[in-house]
Amino acid sequence: MLKKLCVTITLFFAFWSASADAGGPLTARVIDRLAFNSGGLFLYASGWPNPNSCTRSDAIVLLDTDINYDKAYALILTAFASGKMVRGYSDGCTSFDGHTYNTIRGFKYLQVE
C-alpha cells in the first residue's frame, strides 16, 4: 500500500511539474512582417506553433527585457531582410492589447536558417 501511494505521489508531481513548465520549440518559419512595440519585437509568420496555448498564434514576441534583446533583435532583423527562416523556443505567453502571444528566447535556441 505504501509503495503504491509513493508511486501515485511521484506520478502526480511529475505530471504537475511537466504541465507547469509548458513550452516548446517554435519551428522554422520565414517572417512575413515585423512590428515594434514598447514591450518588444513582434515576429509575424503563418504557421507558428502555439506551445503555450496563448490566445494569438500569428505572432511571437521577443521581449525587450530579454538579456540578449539587442543581439537577437539584430539577428531577427537580418533574417527578415534576407528572407531566412527563424526558429527558437518559447516558454511562456505575454500580454499585449488584451491578447496573449508566445514569447521567443533571445538566447540559446534562437537560430536563423
C-alpha positions in Angstrom: 0.0 0.0 0.0 2.8 2.4 0.9 4.6 1.6 -2.3 1.5 2.3 -4.4 1.0 5.6 -2.6 4.6 6.6 -3.3 4.2 5.8 -7.0 1.0 7.8 -7.1 2.5 10.8 -5.4 5.6 10.6 -7.7 3.4 10.5 -10.8 1.3 13.4 -9.6 4.4 15.6 -9.1 5.9 14.6 -12.4 2.7 15.5 -14.2 2.3 18.7 -12.3 5.8 19.9 -13.0 5.6 19.0 -16.7 2.4 21.0 -17.1 3.8 23.9 -15.0 6.8 24.0 -17.4 4.8 24.5 -20.6 6.6 25.5 -23.6 8.2 24.1 -26.7 10.0 24.7 -29.9 9.0 27.3 -32.4 9.6 25.5 -35.7 11.4 27.4 -38.5 9.3 30.0 -40.4 10.0 32.8 -42.7 8.9 36.1 -41.1 6.2 37.8 -43.1 6.4 41.1 -41.2 7.8 42.7 -38.1 6.2 45.1 -35.6 8.0 47.1 -32.9 6.1 47.7 -29.7 7.2 49.4 -26.4 7.4 45.9 -24.9 9.2 44.0 -27.6 9.5 43.0 -31.2 6.6 41.1 -32.8 7.5 38.5 -35.5 4.6 37.6 -37.7 4.6 34.3 -39.8 1.9 31.9 -40.8 2.0 28.5 -39.1 3.8 29.3 -35.9 3.1 26.6 -33.3 1.3 27.6 -30.1 3.2 25.6 -27.4 1.8 27.7 -24.5 -1.8 27.9 -25.7 -1.7 31.7 -26.0 -4.8 33.5 -27.5 -2.8 34.5 -30.6 -0.5 32.3 -32.6 0.1 34.5 -35.7 2.9 36.3 -34.0 5.6 35.6 -31.4 7.3 38.3 -29.3 10.9 38.9 -28.4 10.5 40.8 -25.1 12.6 43.9 -24.6 13.5 42.5 -21.2 15.4 39.6 -22.7 19.1 39.6 -21.7 20.2 39.4 -25.3 17.5 41.6 -26.8 19.8 43.8 -28.8 21.7 40.8 -30.3 18.5 38.9 -31.0 16.9 41.9 -32.5 19.8 42.4 -34.9 19.8 38.7 -35.8 16.0 38.6 -36.4 16.1 41.9 -38.5 18.9 40.4 -40.7 16.9 37.2 -41.1 13.8 39.2 -42.1 15.7 41.3 -44.6 17.3 38.3 -46.2 14.2 36.1 -46.3 15.8 33.5 -44.0 13.8 31.3 -41.6 13.9 31.8 -37.8 13.4 29.1 -35.2 13.5 29.2 -31.4 12.0 28.2 -28.2 9.0 29.6 -26.2 8.3 29.0 -22.6 5.6 31.5 -21.9 2.9 33.9 -23.0 3.0 37.7 -22.7 0.0 40.1 -22.8 -0.4 43.0 -25.3 -3.6 44.8 -26.1 -5.9 42.2 -24.5 -4.3 39.2 -26.2 -1.5 36.8 -25.3 1.4 35.8 -27.5 4.1 33.2 -27.3 7.5 34.7 -26.4 10.7 33.7 -28.0 14.0 33.5 -26.1 16.8 35.6 -27.5 19.5 33.2 -26.4 20.5 29.5 -26.7 17.7 28.3 -29.1 17.4 31.3 -31.5 18.5 30.2 -34.9 18.4 31.5 -38.5 18.4 29.1 -41.4 
